[in-house]
């Protein structure tokens, strides 16, 4: 998997400055623990990156349409994975 890089040099010069990033990227599949998901479309994210003076933080959301497999009956079904982004 490739790294998604964000240029933050301008943020470092000004306390309280933030930038908003909304984008998408493709993955063929995703493994989370013992679960395997086939992607049905791109992963999308909406994140704000802020210079707090003591750290640069990122917060927002990420979602991906996937196909999962029921562990009881082994039938595949469409669903989406969604989560919060929060990091320093």
N, C-alpha and C positions, 0 to 999 in steps of 0.2 A: 504494500500500500504506500502511495506517495504521501509526503507531508504537505499539508496546506499551510503556506507561509503568509503572514500578514506583516507588512512594513509598518513599524510603529515609531520610527525615528522622530517624526514630527510630534508625536504624543509626548515624548520624553522631555521636550522643551517647555511645556506649559502645564502647570498643575490644573487638574480638573478638566482637561481636554479629553474628548472622546471621539471615537469614530464608529460608525455603524457599518456592518458587513452582512449582506444577505447574498447567498450564493448557493450553488449546488455542485455536486460532483458524483461520479459514477463509481460503483463497486460491483464486482460480479456476484459476491456473496459475503456473508458475515457470520462469524462464529462467536457466540457469547456463552462461555462455559461449555456445557455439553450440547447446547442448542445450535442448530445450523439453519440459516435463513438464506433463501435465494432472493435477490433483489428484483422487484417488479418495476423499478424506476429509480431516478436519482435520489441521493441523500440531499436534503435541503436544510439549510441552517440560517438563522437570523441572530446575530451576535453584536453586542456593543462592547467595545474595548475602551477602558477608561484609565487615565493616569490619576491615581489618588494622592500622589506625592510620596507615599512610602512603598507603593507597588503599582503594577499595571494589572488590572483585573479584566476578565472577560466573562460576560454573562449573556444568556439568551436561550434559544431552543434549537433542537435538531430533530428531524423526523425522516423516516424512510419507509416506503411501501415495500413489503416483503411477502414472501410465501413461506409459511411455517408448516410443520408436520405435527399432527396430533400424536402425542406419545401413547395414547391408549388404542386408537384405531388405525393409526398411520395414514390417515387421509390428509392431503395437503389442503390448506385454506389460506386465502388472502387476509392480510392484516397489516398494521403499520406499527413500527417501533417509534416511540417518541420519548424525548428526554430533555432535561435541562442542562445547559452548559454553564459551568461556574469554575473559574480557575484563576490562579494568581501567577 
